[in-house]
Amino acid sequence: MKFSELGGKTQRNPPKDEESVNAKLLIQGGFINKLGAGIYTFLPLGLKVLNKVENIVREEMNASGGVELLMPALHPAENWNITGRWDSFDALLKTKSNFGGEYAIGPTHEEIIYPLLSHFISSYKDLPISLYQIQTKFRDEKRAKSGLMRCREFRMKDLYSFHENTEDRDQYYEAMRKAYLKIFKRLELEVVETKASGGTFSELSQEFQVVAPSGEDTIYYCSKCRIGINKEVYSRKEKCQECGGPLIKDNAVEVGNIFPLKKKFAEDFKLTFKDKSGKETLVEAGCYGLGTSRVIGTIAEVSHDSEGIIWPRSIAPFLVHLIELDAKSAKIKALAQKTYKKLLDAGVEVLYDDRDVSAGEKFADADLIGIPFRAVISEKTGGKIELKERNSKTMKLVKIDELMKKINGDTR
C-alpha cells in the first residue's frame, strides 16, 4: 500500500490528554483515533493489526476444537433478570426501546449462550460442544483509561465449552490453557500464568498476565518459571509452584483468563441433558476470554522505544516500510517502484512511503509506526537498498534479491 493512500495520518506530537504509553503511541502513529473516554476508532493501520491478532486467536481456537458463531450485542433484560445480574453487574450498559422493552448492551454472553444451547442440547450425545465468538463488547467503566487497556467499547474473544461432567470439562480446560500459551507465543507476549480468585463461579481462575509498569493488577510471580499468583489470593507463605523459589511483586496487565463456570447459569436457564442412564443432568461449562484489542494496547505498552512502537512480525501492519528519497530522480523512482512491485508480487506486505515530505519526517514516521523492516532507496544508496530492522541500529546495503532473501529468511 502507498502511504499517500493509507487514509490516516501520523501526528507530529503525542496527544496531550493521554497518560498511557500505548494511547500516545497508537494515536500519534495513526493506528487509532479517540472519540471519547474509552472509545476509539481503529484506523486502517490499527485495523490491520487487530485483524492479524484476531486471526491468530481464531486459528488457535479452531485448532482446539472451537466452532465460531456470532451472538447479538443487544440482550433482552429478561435474560439478565433470570441470572440476577440486571441490577448487580455494575458495568452493565442499559437502554430502552422506543417501542417497549429494556436491553443490556453485551459486556459478556452467558445470558445469551445458555438459552441458545437449550435449543440444541438434549442428550449426552450432543456433548461436548465448544463455541466461541470474536465481538465488540461494551462496559460502562467508571474510569475508562489506559488507552486500549481499559475501554468502554472493546474487542474480545469469548469461548464457552459445555460438558457431561467435571472430568471432561477439566480436560478441555487444560487444552485451552495450552492454546492460550500458543497464542501469546505467536504474539511474542511473555505472559505469566497467574492463579486468581474466581469470584462467583469457582474457587480459582487462571489469568494470563503481562508484566508492565502501567498494569492495574498486582501479581507475585517467579521470574524463572513464569508462574504467578494474583494479589487477591496471595499469602506470605506462597512460593513458586514449580521450583519453590521466592515470588517477585510487580504490576501487570491481564490479557486473558479461563475459569470453570460450574453449574450457575445451567441452573438459571435449566440447561440440562439426559445422561446415559436417562437422568436429567445439568451441563458443566467453562469460560475462556481474551481481549484482542487489549492485546494491541499491551504490546504497544511493553514493546517500544523512545521513537515509537516495535511490532512483533506476526501482527505488524506491514512487513516492510519502503522509503523513497530523492523522488525527483527518475532513476530512484524507477528503482523504488520496481522494488515495491517485486515485494508485492512475492506476497510481501509493504508500506511504500511515496509522500513528498522530508527525509527526516519519513524516518521519524517509520520508527513511530514500528514496521519490522525499513528499506530506503536514495541517491546515497547507489542503486542498492539500505535495509534496517526496527529493533536494530545496524544498516546494510543490499540488492533487491538480497532484500527478498533476508525477509524470507526472517519470516519462515
C-alpha positions as CSV (number, residue, x, y, z in Angstrom):
1,M,0.0,0.0,0.0
2,K,1.2,3.5,-0.7
3,F,1.4,5.8,2.3
4,S,-0.4,8.6,0.4
5,E,-3.4,6.2,0.0
6,L,-3.4,4.9,3.6
7,G,-6.4,7.0,4.8
8,G,-4.8,8.0,8.1
9,K,-2.0,10.3,9.2
10,T,0.7,10.3,11.9
11,Q,0.8,13.2,14.3
12,R,3.9,15.3,14.9
13,N,3.4,15.2,18.7
14,P,1.7,12.7,21.0
15,P,-1.8,13.7,22.3
16,K,-1.6,15.8,25.4
17,D,-4.7,14.4,27.1
18,E,-3.4,10.8,27.2
19,E,-1.3,9.5,30.0
20,S,-0.7,5.9,28.9
21,V,2.2,5.0,26.6
22,N,0.0,2.8,24.3
23,A,-2.6,5.6,23.8
24,K,0.1,8.1,23.0
25,L,1.9,5.9,20.5
26,L,-1.2,4.4,18.9
27,I,-2.8,7.8,18.4
28,Q,0.3,9.5,17.3
29,G,1.2,6.7,14.9
30,G,-2.2,6.8,13.2
31,F,-3.5,3.4,14.4
32,I,-6.5,4.6,16.4
33,N,-8.4,7.9,16.9
34,K,-10.1,8.8,20.2
35,L,-13.8,9.6,20.0
36,G,-14.3,9.8,23.8
37,A,-13.1,8.2,27.0
38,G,-12.6,4.6,26.3
39,I,-14.0,4.8,22.8
40,Y,-11.7,4.5,19.8
41,T,-11.9,4.2,16.0
42,F,-9.5,1.7,14.6
43,L,-7.9,3.4,11.6
44,P,-6.6,1.4,8.6
45,L,-3.2,0.7,10.3
46,G,-4.8,-0.3,13.6
47,L,-7.4,-2.4,11.9
48,K,-4.7,-4.4,10.1
49,V,-3.1,-5.1,13.4
50,L,-6.4,-6.0,15.0
51,N,-7.3,-8.4,12.2
52,K,-4.0,-10.1,12.5
53,V,-4.4,-10.6,16.3
54,E,-7.9,-12.0,15.8
55,N,-6.8,-14.3,13.0
56,I,-4.1,-15.8,15.3
57,V,-6.7,-16.2,18.0
58,R,-9.2,-17.7,15.5
59,E,-6.7,-20.2,14.2
60,E,-5.8,-21.5,17.7
61,M,-9.4,-21.7,18.8
62,N,-10.3,-23.7,15.6
63,A,-7.3,-26.0,16.2
64,S,-8.6,-26.6,19.7
65,G,-12.0,-27.7,18.5
66,G,-13.8,-24.4,18.9
67,V,-16.6,-23.5,16.5
68,E,-17.2,-19.9,15.7
69,L,-20.5,-18.1,15.9
70,L,-21.7,-14.5,16.4
71,M,-24.2,-13.7,19.1
72,P,-26.2,-10.5,19.5
73,A,-24.8,-7.5,21.3
74,L,-28.4,-6.4,22.3
75,H,-29.6,-8.5,25.2
76,P,-33.2,-8.6,26.4
77,A,-33.4,-7.5,30.1
78,E,-35.4,-10.7,30.9
79,N,-32.3,-12.8,30.4
80,W,-30.3,-10.7,32.8
81,N,-33.1,-10.8,35.3
82,I,-33.1,-14.6,35.2
83,T,-29.5,-14.6,36.4
84,G,-30.0,-11.8,38.9
85,R,-27.3,-9.7,37.2
86,W,-29.5,-6.9,35.7
87,D,-29.0,-4.9,39.0
88,S,-25.8,-6.4,40.3
89,F,-23.5,-6.2,37.2
90,D,-22.1,-2.7,37.9
91,A,-20.6,-2.1,34.4
92,L,-23.8,-3.0,32.6
93,L,-24.9,-0.5,29.9
94,K,-28.7,-0.4,29.5
95,T,-31.1,1.1,27.0
96,K,-34.8,1.3,26.5
97,S,-36.6,0.7,23.2
98,N,-39.0,3.4,21.9
99,F,-41.5,0.5,21.4
100,G,-41.2,-1.2,24.8
101,G,-38.7,-3.4,26.4
102,E,-35.3,-2.9,28.1
103,Y,-32.0,-4.2,26.9
104,A,-28.4,-4.7,28.0
105,I,-25.6,-3.9,25.6
106,G,-23.5,-7.0,25.8
107,P,-20.5,-7.0,28.1
108,T,-20.4,-10.8,28.3
109,H,-22.6,-13.5,26.8
110,E,-23.6,-16.1,29.4
111,E,-27.1,-14.7,29.4
112,I,-27.3,-15.4,25.6
113,I,-25.4,-18.7,25.0
114,Y,-27.1,-20.8,27.7
115,P,-30.7,-20.2,26.5
116,L,-29.3,-20.5,22.9
117,L,-28.0,-24.0,23.6
118,S,-31.2,-25.2,25.1
119,H,-32.4,-25.5,21.5
120,F,-29.5,-27.8,20.6
121,I,-28.6,-29.9,23.7
122,S,-30.9,-32.6,25.0
123,S,-28.7,-35.7,25.2
124,Y,-25.2,-36.7,26.3
125,K,-24.7,-37.4,22.6
126,D,-24.8,-33.6,22.0
127,L,-21.8,-33.0,24.2
128,P,-19.1,-31.8,24.4
129,I,-19.6,-28.6,22.4
130,S,-17.3,-25.6,22.2
131,L,-18.4,-22.3,20.8
132,Y,-16.6,-19.0,20.5
133,Q,-17.1,-15.6,19.1
134,I,-14.9,-12.5,18.5
135,Q,-17.1,-9.5,19.1
136,T,-17.3,-5.9,20.2
137,K,-18.2,-5.7,23.9
138,F,-19.5,-2.8,26.0
139,R,-18.9,-2.0,29.6
140,D,-19.8,1.2,31.5
141,E,-16.3,1.6,33.0
142,K,-16.3,4.2,35.8
143,R,-12.7,5.1,34.9
144,A,-12.1,4.3,31.2
145,K,-8.3,4.9,30.9
146,S,-5.0,3.5,29.8
147,G,-5.8,3.6,26.1
148,L,-6.8,0.2,24.7
149,M,-6.2,-1.5,28.0
150,R,-9.4,-0.3,29.6
151,C,-12.2,0.8,27.3
152,R,-15.9,1.1,27.3
153,E,-16.1,-0.4,23.9
154,F,-13.6,-3.1,23.1
155,R,-12.9,-6.3,21.2
156,M,-12.9,-9.7,22.8
157,K,-12.8,-13.4,22.1
158,D,-15.0,-15.4,24.4
159,L,-15.4,-19.2,24.2
160,Y,-17.8,-21.4,26.1
161,S,-17.4,-25.1,26.4
162,F,-20.2,-27.5,27.6
163,H,-19.6,-31.0,29.0
164,E,-21.2,-34.0,30.6
165,N,-19.1,-33.9,33.7
166,T,-16.3,-32.1,35.5
167,E,-13.6,-34.5,34.3
168,D,-14.3,-33.8,30.7
169,R,-14.5,-30.1,31.4
170,D,-11.2,-30.1,33.2
171,Q,-9.5,-31.9,30.3
172,Y,-10.7,-29.2,27.9
173,Y,-9.7,-26.5,30.3
174,E,-6.1,-27.8,30.1
175,A,-6.3,-27.9,26.3
176,M,-7.5,-24.3,26.3
177,R,-4.7,-23.3,28.6
178,K,-2.2,-24.7,26.2
179,A,-3.9,-23.0,23.3
180,Y,-3.7,-19.6,25.1
181,L,0.1,-20.2,25.6
182,K,0.4,-20.8,21.8
183,I,-1.5,-17.6,21.1
184,F,0.7,-15.5,23.3
185,K,3.9,-17.1,21.9
186,R,2.8,-16.2,18.4
187,L,2.1,-12.7,19.6
188,E,5.5,-12.5,21.2
189,L,3.9,-11.6,24.5
190,E,5.7,-13.0,27.6
191,V,2.8,-13.9,29.9
192,V,2.7,-15.1,33.5
193,E,0.2,-17.8,34.2
194,T,-1.4,-16.4,37.3
195,K,-3.8,-18.0,39.8
196,A,-6.6,-15.7,40.8
197,S,-9.9,-15.6,42.6
198,G,-12.8,-16.9,40.5
199,G,-15.4,-15.0,42.4
200,T,-18.9,-16.3,41.8
201,F,-18.0,-19.2,39.5
202,S,-15.2,-21.1,41.0
203,E,-12.6,-21.1,43.8
204,L,-9.8,-20.3,41.3
205,S,-9.4,-19.0,37.8
206,Q,-6.3,-18.7,35.7
207,E,-5.2,-15.3,34.3
208,F,-2.6,-14.6,31.7
209,Q,-0.8,-11.5,32.8
210,V,1.9,-9.4,31.1
211,V,4.3,-7.6,33.5
212,A,4.1,-3.8,32.8
213,P,4.7,-0.7,35.0
214,S,1.3,0.7,33.9
215,G,-0.6,-2.5,34.7
216,E,-3.6,-2.2,37.1
217,D,-3.2,-5.7,38.6
218,T,-0.6,-6.6,41.2
219,I,0.9,-10.1,40.9
220,Y,3.6,-12.1,42.6
221,Y,5.5,-14.3,40.2
222,C,8.6,-16.4,39.7
223,S,10.9,-14.8,37.1
224,K,12.3,-18.2,36.3
225,C,9.2,-20.3,35.9
226,R,6.8,-17.5,34.9
227,I,4.2,-18.8,37.3
228,G,2.4,-16.3,39.5
229,I,-0.5,-15.6,41.8
230,N,-2.8,-12.6,42.0
231,K,-2.6,-10.2,44.9
232,E,-6.2,-11.2,45.8
233,V,-5.2,-14.8,46.7
234,Y,-1.6,-14.2,47.8
235,S,-0.3,-15.1,51.3
236,R,3.2,-14.6,52.5
237,K,3.6,-18.3,52.6
238,E,3.2,-18.6,48.8
239,K,6.2,-19.8,46.8
240,C,6.7,-20.7,43.2
241,Q,4.6,-23.8,42.3
242,E,7.3,-25.1,40.0
243,C,10.6,-24.5,41.8
244,G,9.7,-23.4,45.3
245,G,11.6,-20.1,44.8
246,P,10.6,-16.6,46.0
247,L,8.0,-14.6,44.2
248,I,8.5,-11.1,42.8
249,K,5.9,-8.4,43.2
250,D,5.0,-6.4,40.1
251,N,2.3,-4.6,38.2
252,A,0.7,-6.5,35.3
253,V,-2.0,-6.3,32.6
254,E,-4.5,-9.2,32.3
255,V,-4.8,-10.1,28.6
256,G,-6.8,-13.3,29.1
257,N,-8.4,-15.6,31.6
258,I,-10.0,-19.0,31.8
259,F,-12.2,-20.5,34.5
260,P,-14.9,-23.1,35.2
261,L,-18.5,-21.8,35.2
262,K,-19.6,-24.9,37.1
263,K,-23.5,-25.0,37.1
264,K,-24.5,-21.5,38.0
265,F,-26.0,-20.5,34.6
266,A,-27.1,-24.0,33.8
267,E,-29.3,-23.8,36.9
268,D,-30.6,-20.4,36.0
269,F,-31.6,-21.4,32.5
270,K,-32.3,-25.1,33.2
271,L,-29.8,-26.2,30.6
272,T,-29.9,-30.0,31.1
273,F,-29.3,-33.1,29.1
274,K,-30.3,-36.8,29.5
275,D,-27.2,-38.8,30.6
276,K,-26.6,-42.4,29.6
277,S,-29.0,-43.6,32.3
278,G,-31.7,-41.3,31.1
279,K,-31.4,-38.9,34.0
280,E,-31.8,-35.2,33.5
281,T,-28.4,-33.6,34.4
282,L,-27.1,-30.0,34.4
283,V,-24.3,-29.3,32.0
284,E,-20.8,-28.4,33.2
285,A,-19.2,-25.5,31.5
286,G,-16.0,-23.5,31.1
287,C,-15.4,-19.9,30.0
288,Y,-12.3,-18.6,28.2
289,G,-11.8,-14.9,27.5
290,L,-9.1,-13.0,25.6
291,G,-9.1,-9.2,25.0
292,T,-8.0,-8.8,21.4
293,S,-7.9,-5.0,21.4
294,R,-6.4,-5.0,24.9
295,V,-3.6,-7.2,23.5
296,I,-2.7,-4.5,21.0
297,G,-2.6,-1.8,23.7
298,T,-0.4,-4.1,25.9
299,I,2.0,-4.9,23.1
300,A,2.4,-1.1,22.4
301,E,2.9,-0.6,26.1
302,V,5.7,-3.1,26.5
303,S,7.3,-3.2,23.1
304,H,8.5,0.3,22.2
305,D,11.5,2.6,22.5
306,S,11.8,6.4,22.6
307,E,11.0,6.7,18.9
308,G,7.9,4.5,18.6
309,I,6.3,1.1,18.6
310,I,8.3,-2.1,17.8
311,W,5.7,-4.6,16.4
312,P,6.1,-8.3,16.5
313,R,6.3,-9.6,12.9
314,S,3.2,-11.7,13.3
315,I,0.9,-8.7,13.8
316,A,2.8,-5.8,12.3
317,P,0.5,-3.9,9.8
318,F,3.2,-4.4,7.1
319,L,6.4,-6.3,7.0
320,V,8.4,-3.8,5.0
321,H,8.4,0.0,5.2
322,L,9.8,1.1,1.8
323,I,11.1,4.7,1.8
324,E,11.8,6.6,-1.4
325,L,14.1,9.7,-1.1
326,D,15.2,12.0,-3.9
327,A,12.0,11.2,-5.7
328,K,12.7,13.8,-8.4
329,S,15.3,11.4,-9.8
330,A,13.8,9.2,-12.4
331,K,16.3,6.5,-11.6
332,I,15.4,6.5,-7.9
333,K,11.7,6.5,-8.7
334,A,12.1,3.6,-11.0
335,L,14.1,1.5,-8.5
336,A,11.6,2.2,-5.8
337,Q,8.7,1.2,-7.9
338,K,10.5,-1.9,-9.1
339,T,11.3,-2.9,-5.5
340,Y,7.7,-2.2,-4.5
341,K,6.3,-4.4,-7.3
342,K,8.7,-7.2,-6.6
343,L,7.7,-7.2,-2.9
344,L,4.0,-7.2,-3.8
345,D,4.4,-10.0,-6.4
346,A,6.2,-12.1,-3.7
347,G,3.2,-11.6,-1.4
348,V,5.1,-9.3,1.0
349,E,3.1,-6.7,2.8
350,V,4.8,-3.4,2.1
351,L,4.0,0.2,3.0
352,Y,5.5,2.4,0.3
353,D,6.2,5.9,1.5
354,D,5.7,7.9,-1.7
355,R,4.9,11.2,0.1
356,D,6.5,14.5,-0.9
357,V,7.9,15.2,2.6
358,S,11.4,15.5,4.1
359,A,13.6,12.5,4.8
360,G,13.5,13.3,8.5
361,E,9.8,13.1,8.6
362,K,9.8,9.8,6.7
363,F,12.4,8.3,9.0
364,A,10.5,9.5,12.1
365,D,7.2,8.0,10.9
366,A,8.9,4.7,10.1
367,D,10.2,4.5,13.7
368,L,6.9,5.6,15.1
369,I,4.8,3.1,13.2
370,G,7.2,0.3,14.0
371,I,7.2,-1.9,10.9
372,P,9.8,-4.7,11.2
373,F,12.0,-3.8,8.2
374,R,12.8,-0.4,6.8
375,A,14.1,-0.3,3.2
376,V,15.5,3.0,1.9
377,I,16.2,3.9,-1.7
378,S,18.0,7.2,-2.4
379,E,20.9,8.7,-4.4
380,K,23.2,7.7,-1.4
381,T,22.4,4.1,-1.7
382,G,23.9,3.9,-5.1
383,G,21.4,1.6,-6.8
384,K,21.1,-0.6,-3.8
385,I,18.7,-0.6,-0.8
386,E,19.6,0.4,2.7
387,L,18.0,-2.2,5.0
388,K,17.4,-1.8,8.7
389,E,15.4,-3.8,11.2
390,R,13.2,-1.8,13.5
391,N,14.8,-3.3,16.7
392,S,18.3,-2.8,15.4
393,K,20.6,0.2,14.8
394,T,22.6,-1.7,12.1
395,M,22.0,-0.7,8.5
396,K,23.2,-2.7,5.5
397,L,23.2,-2.0,1.7
398,V,21.6,-4.9,-0.2
399,K,20.4,-5.7,-3.7
400,I,16.7,-6.5,-4.3
401,D,17.4,-10.2,-4.3
402,E,19.3,-9.9,-1.0
403,L,16.4,-8.0,0.4
404,M,14.0,-10.8,-0.6
405,K,16.3,-13.4,0.9
406,K,16.6,-11.5,4.2
407,I,12.9,-11.1,4.5
408,N,12.1,-14.7,3.6
409,G,14.8,-15.9,6.0
410,D,13.3,-14.0,8.9
411,T,9.6,-14.8,8.4
412,R,9.7,-18.6,7.9
